[in-house]
């Protein structure tokens, strides 16, 4: 079963790369991301996940086009805006039934905002347009592979469909945790207004990604689970960068060798991700670092820089979110440290 899933992911990523080149995408690796992250064992789960990713990206992009021209010229407005939107979308991404769509509303908005802060001359419409096209290309490729597998390999080795997730009612721990993530995103804006902070967009993505902890895992403080996710994100990114550097050195711009490295990296990362151990998240980050490095827009211009920028984004995100979580962990009111009974968490 794990071998089939790994083969589906490899085929999905390679088809996504082909589709992205066919439509003239300006960030082919983003299509490859979608081709990898959308894939699930059951075809209906893959289709649903793909639709949620596309809808979330579209909604986040349209919201960005509307709000960012008003927010970006004033750092304090940008900080307030990303705090509010980050808090809402993180809360829904932790608790809602359609969590994956909510995550991409926040992620897409954040990506556009921080790139606009870094380069005010960026053409927002074109940026949002290409993100949507790349997401659609990767998602369509993934769904096509999943459908083909469903009528061939999965007829012999079917996969169970995971139950829908989400929690019933209100969750104060989830809201508190989401607001801490929103505060970290706002701090990134404030810091970037005074200093030349690298990897703004990648740092924001790191903050949102590592804050995705199930409600039961948050408890009275999210410091420990988020810190572990940051650690695994860093380890996976370092391993992925080292793996990719080897193929870049050997490949020297050779498309066949870089494609081989991509396929091997995807299979290895998915194998780790599917394991029954605590460091599954490192496998995901290994794969995504391989994709951002070995899937350039032009194979002749493949360099290690994107992988290093992703690592820099992890460090920037860590520098923003860890102090916020640590301060709450150390100085929270005594009453806030009393565990509360909640329903089981939803995931993404």
C-alpha positions as CSV (number, residue, x, y, z in Angstrom):
1,X,0.0,0.0,0.0
2,X,2.8,2.5,0.9
3,X,4.6,1.6,-2.4
4,X,1.4,2.4,-4.4
5,X,1.0,5.7,-2.6
6,X,4.6,6.6,-3.3
7,X,4.2,5.7,-7.0
8,X,1.0,7.8,-7.2
9,X,2.8,10.8,-5.8
10,X,5.8,10.5,-8.1
11,X,3.5,10.2,-11.2
12,X,1.3,13.1,-9.9
13,X,4.4,15.4,-9.4
14,X,5.9,14.6,-12.8
15,X,2.5,15.2,-14.6
16,X,2.1,18.4,-12.6
17,X,5.5,19.6,-13.8
18,X,4.6,18.8,-17.4
19,X,1.3,20.6,-17.1
20,X,2.9,23.6,-15.5
21,X,5.4,23.9,-18.4
22,X,2.6,23.5,-20.9
23,X,0.7,26.5,-19.5
24,X,3.8,28.6,-19.2
25,X,3.8,28.8,-15.4
26,X,6.3,31.1,-13.8
27,X,6.7,29.0,-10.6
28,X,6.6,25.4,-11.7
29,X,7.5,24.1,-8.3
30,X,4.3,25.4,-6.9
31,X,2.3,23.2,-9.3
32,X,4.5,20.3,-8.2
33,X,3.7,21.1,-4.5
34,X,0.0,20.8,-5.4
35,X,0.6,17.6,-7.2
36,X,2.2,16.1,-4.1
37,X,0.2,17.6,-1.3
38,X,-3.3,16.9,-2.8
39,X,-2.7,13.2,-3.3
40,X,-4.5,10.8,-1.0
41,X,-5.1,7.1,-1.2
42,X,-8.8,7.3,-1.9
43,X,-9.8,9.0,-5.1
44,X,-12.8,10.9,-3.5
45,X,-10.5,12.2,-0.8
46,X,-8.0,13.4,-3.4
47,X,-10.8,15.1,-5.4
48,X,-12.2,16.8,-2.3
49,X,-8.8,18.0,-1.2
50,X,-8.0,19.3,-4.6
51,X,-11.2,21.3,-4.8
52,X,-10.6,22.8,-1.3
53,X,-7.0,23.8,-2.3
54,X,-8.3,25.5,-5.5
55,X,-11.2,27.2,-3.8
56,X,-9.0,28.4,-0.9
57,X,-6.3,29.7,-3.3
58,X,-8.9,31.5,-5.4
59,X,-10.6,33.1,-2.4
60,X,-7.3,34.1,-0.8
61,X,-6.1,35.6,-4.1
62,X,-9.3,37.6,-4.7
63,X,-9.2,38.9,-1.1
64,X,-5.5,39.9,-1.6
65,X,-6.3,41.8,-4.8
66,X,-9.0,43.7,-2.9
67,X,-7.3,44.5,0.4
68,X,-3.5,44.6,-0.2
69,X,-3.4,47.8,-2.3
70,X,-5.0,49.5,0.8
71,X,-2.9,47.7,3.4
72,X,0.6,47.4,1.9
73,X,1.5,51.2,1.8
74,X,1.1,51.4,5.6
75,X,2.9,48.9,7.7
76,X,0.6,49.3,10.7
77,X,-2.5,48.6,8.5
78,X,-0.7,45.6,7.0
79,X,0.2,44.3,10.5
80,X,-3.4,44.7,11.7
81,X,-4.8,43.1,8.5
82,X,-2.6,40.0,8.6
83,X,-3.2,39.6,12.3
84,X,-7.0,39.6,11.8
85,X,-6.9,37.4,8.7
86,X,-4.2,35.1,10.0
87,X,-6.1,34.5,13.3
88,X,-9.4,33.7,11.5
89,X,-8.0,31.4,8.9
90,X,-5.7,29.6,11.3
91,X,-8.6,29.1,13.7
92,X,-10.8,27.6,10.9
93,X,-7.8,25.6,9.6
94,X,-7.6,24.0,13.0
95,X,-11.3,23.5,13.7
96,X,-13.4,23.6,10.6
97,X,-14.6,20.7,8.5
98,X,-13.3,22.3,5.3
99,X,-10.0,23.2,7.0
100,X,-7.8,22.8,4.0
101,X,-9.6,25.5,2.1
102,X,-9.3,27.9,5.0
103,X,-5.6,27.3,5.2
104,X,-5.1,28.3,1.6
105,X,-7.2,31.4,2.0
106,X,-4.7,32.5,4.6
107,X,-1.6,31.2,2.9
108,X,-2.4,32.8,-0.5
109,X,-3.2,36.1,1.1
110,X,0.0,36.1,3.2
111,X,2.2,35.1,0.2
112,X,0.9,38.0,-1.8
113,X,1.1,40.5,1.1
114,X,4.7,39.8,2.1
115,X,5.9,39.7,-1.5
116,X,4.2,43.1,-2.0
117,X,5.8,44.4,1.1
118,X,9.2,43.2,-0.1
119,X,8.7,44.5,-3.7
120,X,5.9,47.2,-3.9
121,X,6.2,47.2,-7.7
122,X,5.1,43.5,-8.0
123,X,2.2,43.1,-10.4
124,X,-0.4,41.8,-8.0
125,X,-2.9,40.6,-10.6
126,X,-0.3,38.6,-12.5
127,X,1.1,37.2,-9.3
128,X,-2.3,36.0,-8.1
129,X,-3.2,34.7,-11.5
130,X,-0.1,32.5,-11.9
131,X,-0.6,31.1,-8.4
132,X,-4.1,30.1,-9.2
133,X,-3.0,28.6,-12.6
134,X,-0.2,26.6,-10.9
135,X,-2.5,25.3,-8.2
136,X,-5.1,24.2,-10.8
137,X,-2.4,22.6,-13.0
138,X,-1.0,20.6,-10.1
139,X,-4.4,19.7,-8.7
140,X,-5.7,18.5,-12.1
141,X,-2.6,16.4,-12.6
142,X,-3.0,14.8,-9.2
143,X,-6.7,14.1,-9.7
144,X,-6.0,12.5,-13.1
145,X,-3.4,10.2,-11.6
146,X,-5.7,9.3,-8.7
147,X,-8.6,8.5,-11.1
148,X,-6.3,6.3,-13.2
149,X,-5.0,4.5,-10.1
150,X,-8.6,4.1,-8.8
151,X,-9.6,2.0,-11.9
152,X,-6.3,0.0,-12.0
153,X,-4.0,-0.5,-9.0
154,X,-6.5,0.6,-6.3
155,X,-9.0,-2.0,-7.5
156,X,-6.5,-4.6,-6.2
157,X,-5.2,-2.6,-3.3
158,X,-7.9,-0.2,-2.2
159,X,-7.4,2.5,0.3
160,X,-9.8,3.5,3.0
161,X,-11.3,7.0,3.0
162,X,-10.4,9.0,6.1
163,X,-13.3,10.4,8.0
164,X,-14.2,14.1,7.7
165,X,-12.6,16.2,10.5
166,X,-13.6,19.2,12.5
167,X,-14.8,20.0,16.0
168,X,-18.3,20.9,17.2
169,X,-18.7,24.2,18.9
170,X,-16.3,26.8,20.2
171,X,-12.7,26.2,21.2
172,X,-10.9,28.8,23.3
173,X,-7.5,27.0,23.1
174,X,-7.8,26.9,19.3
175,X,-8.7,30.7,19.2
176,X,-5.8,31.6,21.6
177,X,-3.4,29.5,19.5
178,X,-4.6,31.0,16.3
179,X,-4.3,34.5,17.7
180,X,-0.7,33.8,18.7
181,X,0.0,32.7,15.1
182,X,-1.7,36.0,13.9
183,X,0.5,38.0,16.3
184,X,3.6,36.3,14.9
185,X,2.5,37.2,11.3
186,X,2.0,40.8,12.4
187,X,5.4,40.9,14.1
188,X,6.9,39.8,10.8
189,X,5.4,42.9,9.1
190,X,6.6,45.2,11.9
191,X,10.2,43.8,11.8
192,X,10.3,44.0,8.1
193,X,9.3,47.7,8.2
194,X,12.6,48.5,10.0
195,X,15.0,45.8,8.8
196,X,15.7,44.1,5.5
197,X,14.3,40.7,6.5
198,X,14.9,37.9,4.0
199,X,12.3,35.3,3.0
200,X,9.3,37.2,4.2
201,X,6.8,35.1,2.3
202,X,8.5,31.8,3.2
203,X,8.7,32.9,6.9
204,X,4.9,33.6,6.9
205,X,4.2,30.2,5.3
206,X,6.3,28.6,8.1
207,X,4.4,30.3,10.8
208,X,1.0,29.2,9.4
209,X,2.2,25.7,8.7
210,X,3.7,24.9,12.0
211,X,0.8,26.3,13.9
212,X,-1.5,23.6,12.5
213,X,-1.7,21.6,15.7
214,X,-4.9,19.6,16.6
215,X,-6.9,21.2,19.4
216,X,-6.1,18.2,21.7
217,X,-2.5,18.8,21.0
218,X,-2.6,22.5,21.9
219,X,-3.8,22.0,25.4
220,X,-2.9,24.9,27.7
221,X,0.1,25.8,25.5
222,X,1.1,25.1,21.9
223,X,4.8,25.8,22.6
224,X,6.0,22.1,22.7
225,X,4.1,20.7,19.7
226,X,4.9,23.7,17.5
227,X,8.6,23.6,18.5
228,X,8.7,20.0,17.5
229,X,7.1,20.8,14.1
230,X,9.7,23.6,13.6
231,X,12.5,21.1,14.5
232,X,11.2,18.5,12.0
233,X,10.7,21.2,9.4
234,X,14.3,22.4,9.8
235,X,15.7,18.8,9.7
236,X,13.6,17.8,6.7
237,X,14.6,21.0,4.9
238,X,18.3,20.5,5.6
239,X,18.1,16.8,4.4
240,X,16.2,17.8,1.3
241,X,18.7,20.6,0.5
242,X,21.6,18.2,0.9
243,X,19.9,15.6,-1.3
244,X,19.1,18.2,-3.9
245,X,22.6,19.7,-3.9
246,X,24.1,16.3,-4.8
247,X,21.9,16.0,-7.9
248,X,22.5,19.7,-8.8
249,X,26.3,19.0,-8.6
250,X,26.1,15.7,-10.6
251,X,23.4,17.0,-13.0
252,X,24.9,20.3,-14.0
253,X,21.7,21.4,-15.7
254,X,20.8,17.9,-17.1
255,X,17.0,17.7,-17.1
256,X,16.9,13.8,-17.1
257,X,19.1,13.6,-14.0
258,X,17.2,16.4,-12.2
259,X,13.9,14.7,-13.0
260,X,15.3,11.4,-11.7
261,X,16.3,13.2,-8.5
262,X,12.9,14.7,-8.2
263,X,11.2,11.2,-8.5
264,X,13.6,9.6,-6.0
265,X,13.2,12.5,-3.6
266,X,9.4,12.4,-3.8
267,X,9.3,8.6,-3.2
268,X,11.8,8.8,-0.3
269,X,10.0,11.8,1.4
270,X,6.6,10.1,1.0
271,X,7.9,6.9,2.5
272,X,9.1,8.8,5.6
273,X,5.8,10.7,5.7
274,X,3.8,7.4,5.6
275,X,5.8,5.9,8.5
276,X,4.5,5.1,11.9
277,X,6.8,7.5,13.8
278,X,6.9,11.0,15.3
279,X,9.0,12.5,12.5
280,X,6.6,12.1,9.6
281,X,6.5,15.8,9.2
282,X,10.2,15.8,8.3
283,X,9.4,13.6,5.4
284,X,6.9,16.2,4.0
285,X,9.5,19.0,4.4
286,X,12.2,16.8,2.8
287,X,10.0,16.4,-0.3
288,X,8.9,20.0,-0.6
289,X,12.6,21.2,-0.3
290,X,13.5,18.7,-3.1
291,X,10.6,20.1,-5.2
292,X,11.5,23.7,-4.8
293,X,15.1,23.0,-5.6
294,X,15.0,20.4,-8.4
295,X,11.9,21.7,-10.1
296,X,13.1,25.0,-11.6
297,X,11.3,27.0,-14.2
298,X,14.2,26.1,-16.5
299,X,16.4,23.1,-15.9
300,X,19.4,24.8,-17.4
301,X,19.2,27.4,-14.6
302,X,18.7,25.0,-11.7
303,X,20.5,26.3,-8.5
304,X,20.4,25.5,-4.8
305,X,19.2,29.0,-3.9
306,X,15.4,28.2,-3.7
307,X,16.2,25.4,-1.2
308,X,18.3,27.7,0.9
309,X,15.6,30.4,0.8
310,X,13.1,27.8,2.1
311,X,15.5,27.1,5.0
312,X,15.9,30.8,5.6
313,X,12.1,31.1,5.7
314,X,12.0,28.4,8.4
315,X,14.4,30.3,10.5
316,X,12.6,33.6,10.0
317,X,9.3,31.9,10.9
318,X,10.9,30.4,14.0
319,X,12.2,33.7,15.1
320,X,8.7,35.2,14.9
321,X,6.5,32.5,16.4
322,X,8.7,30.9,19.1
323,X,9.0,34.0,21.4
324,X,5.2,34.5,21.2
325,X,4.5,30.9,22.2
326,X,7.3,30.9,24.8
327,X,6.0,34.0,26.6
328,X,2.5,32.6,26.9
329,X,4.0,29.2,28.0
330,X,6.0,30.9,30.8
331,X,3.6,33.7,32.0
332,X,0.1,32.5,31.2
333,X,-2.4,33.0,34.2
334,X,-2.6,30.0,36.5
335,X,-6.2,29.4,35.6
336,X,-5.3,29.1,31.9
337,X,-3.0,26.2,32.7
338,X,-5.9,24.0,34.0
339,X,-6.7,21.4,31.2
340,X,-10.1,21.6,29.8
341,X,-12.2,18.8,28.3
342,X,-12.7,19.2,24.6
343,X,-13.9,17.0,21.8
344,X,-11.3,15.3,19.6
345,X,-9.6,17.6,17.2
346,X,-10.0,18.0,13.5
347,X,-7.0,17.9,11.2
348,X,-6.1,19.1,7.7
